[in-house]
Amino acid sequence: MSKMIKSVCVGAVLALCGSAAMADGGANKDEAVAMVKKGVAHVKSAGAATAYAEFSDKGNAAWRDRDLYLVVYGLDGTVHAHGANGKMIGKNLIDLKDIDGKLFIKERVELAQAKPNFWQDYKFTNPTTKKIEPKTMYCERLEQTVVCGGVYK
């Protein structure tokens, strides 16, 4: 009986979480944290070159979830992986500004140099809606890089 009650409770929680995420069509903060942690572990186990190629492959469902994808920047601002725009790979975007003039890559790199993990707010184009929207990005430093995944607010 206890197992059945547990199963029903777990199912209800999963249904509620899933419907909340689907209601607005986007991923949530917990999903972003989980994907970044999974990405960091994958870089460590598979190696940077393999992991970055997989993160940047838009057809790889393991690294895309609705509007959630991973990006990896070197601490100099160079893009190593980008789940939404592979054309950015290899470019140094340290001087890139959002619509409000915020140097968000520079800020990200500075935060990564100061903290092992953090949240960062800025505005960016949502790949699902194609509109510029407020975004919050969860990031973890990994050696001389920062691995990030964000959600749109």
N, C-alpha and C positions, 0 to 999 in steps of 0.2 A: 504494500500500500504506500509506504514511504517513497519508494522509487517512482511510483506513478505520480504522486503529488509533486515530486521534484521535477519530473519530466514536464508536467503541465506548467509549472512555474517557469522553468527555463524556456519553454516554448512561448509563453506569454511575453516574457522579457524580450526574447529575440524578435517576436512579431512587432512589439512596440518600438524597439530600436530601428528595425527595418522600415516600418511605416513612417517614423519621424524623418529618417534620412531620405526616403523616397518622396515625402510630402513636398520638400523644396527642390528635389531633384539632385541635390549635391551631397558630397561627403561631409562628415562631421569631424570635429577635432580629434576624437578618440581614434577614428579611422586614419587620420593623417599621422598621428603619433605611431600607430601600429605599423603603417607602411614604411615610415622612415626607419624604425627599428629593424624591420624585416630587410630593408635595403642595406643598412649598415652591416647587418649580419651576412648578407649575400656578398657584399664587397669583400668582407673578410674571408669568406669561404671559397668563393669562385674566382676572386681576383678582380682588380679594378677594371681591366679592359673588357672582360666578359660581362661583368655587372653593368658597366656604363652602356655597353651596346644593347643589353636587354632593357635597361631603363628607358633608353631613347627610341626603342622600337615601338611605334604606336600600335602595332598589331599584337603586341605581347600583353595579353589580358592580365597576367600576373602582376604587372606594374602600372595598371590603369584601372581606375574605379570611378566611373562617371567623370567628374571634373577634377579628380585627384590623380596626380602623377608625381614622379620624383624629378628633382634637378640636383645636379652636383656641380659645385663651383670650387675651384682652387682658391686658396687664401689670397691670391693676387687678383681675383675677379674673373678668371678664365673659366668658361663653361666646359665641363667634362662630360656631362650627360644632361639631356633635356627631354622629358617625356612628352612635351607638347609641341616642340619646335626643334627638330634636329639640325636646322640650319644655323642654330646658335652655337653648336659645338665647335670648340676651338677659338671662339671669339672672347676677347677680354671686354667685359661689360661693366667694369668698375665705375664708369661715368654715366651709366644708364639711369635716367630719372623716370619716375612715374608721372602721371598727369598733373600732380600737385607740385612737381619739381623736387621730390624727395629722391636722393641718391640711395636707392634701396639696396643695390648690390654692395656698394661701399659700406653701408650700414651693416649689412648681413656679414660681410667679411670681418668688420670690426667686432661685431658681437661674437662671432665664432672664435676670434682670437682671445676674447675675454672670458667666454663661458663654454662649457662642454655641450650645453643644449639651451634652446631659447625659442620664444615666439616672436615673430616680427610682423608688423602691420604695414601695408602699403596698398596701392591700387594696381590692378593688372587685368589684362583681357581674359575673361573666362572662356575656355575653349568650347564650352557647351553652348553658351548664349551669344558668344562673340561680342560681348559688351564689356567695357571697362567697369570693374566692380571692386569694392573693398575686399581685400584678401588678408588672411592671417596665415603665416607660414611657420610650421614647426621645423626646427633645424637641429642637427647634431653634428658636432665637429668629429671628423675622422682623419687623424694624422694631419696632413696639409690640405684637407678639403672640408667642405661642409655639405651634408646631405640633407635635403629639405623636401617637404611635401606640404601643400597648403590647401586651405578651404576658403571658399568665397562666403562672405557674410550676407 
